[in-house]
């Protein structure tokens, strides 16, 4: 396993992280809590140190379960959590979005409750969960600074959409030099990833990028095939059928990345994201110890060549030769106003000179 830094925070993260939305929830298929805890322990043994959770996952249960492991192996773990959704005062039906609460009093209380569940006095990486730009007020930014000064949070970030809004929010965080921006990004869904890579470079920002869903909901690790029947509560079942149908055709176009016995498609998907210096860590969704064995070994497989990376980007630009539903268009994932509009309104700083 190799390790990188989140922004300029000094927080070290494993290149392969553990998306703990599967711990304490049934969003990617139901699992016994003891099995989930065993997975966390197994990941630690494999060199995975970065665990990304959120207070809303299982309404705090994910944090509680991670806290059980932290109590024994906390010195080996780097913990990220998220706040911003008010599940304390609002019931959640299925996977629908809860109301958000971004008053500073609520956010501070939410952070305190997360720390209690985790059993710690500080968190390595604190993220605001799907904030809108209008919610990133001066008061909220001052609170984040206070939390760092009080050693409650070592690194600060945002975890974004994509369908809720990402463009202006991500630009705001990068230009204000947040330590990290988390988003959905993979070889089949490149728009958000490429935009943020370009923004970090343009702004010469220290902000690190943290892509999630690197296997595009099971397509790029081939855990969702035409024969797969997803459980009723599985979050991946909310993708349209046609999205999967075209996705399988696109995966076939990427077969050139596989190297028999040396690099699997699942490893190639992770290696593609990690080939960007702006990326600090990638958080796949582990379903088994076999997943951990395979993906934690990504650092040992042949890295993608410049030619391979260019071919992946070119295939995306050409929609992989698929004429039907494209799956992810940039405009579908942008807020109703763009960054330039927000600058004119004084809500974003002016761009740095190119």
ABEGO torsion letter per residue (X at the ends): XBBBBBEAAGBBBBABBBBAAABGBAAAEBBBAAAAAAAAAAAAAAGBABBBBBAABGGGAAAAAAAAAAAAAAAABBBBBBBGBBAAABBBBEABBBBBBABAAAAAAAAAAAAAAAGBABBABBBBBGBBAAABBAAAAAAAAAAAAAGABABBBBBBOAAAEAAAAAAAAAAAGBABBBBBBBAABAAAAAAAAAAAAAAGBABBBBBBGAAGGGAAAGABBAABBBBAABAAAABBAAAAAAAAAAAAAAAAABBBGABBAAAAAAAAAAABAABABBBBBBABAAAAAAAAAAAABBBBBAAAAAAAAAAAAAGGGBABBAGBBAAAABBABBAAAAAAAGABBBBBBX
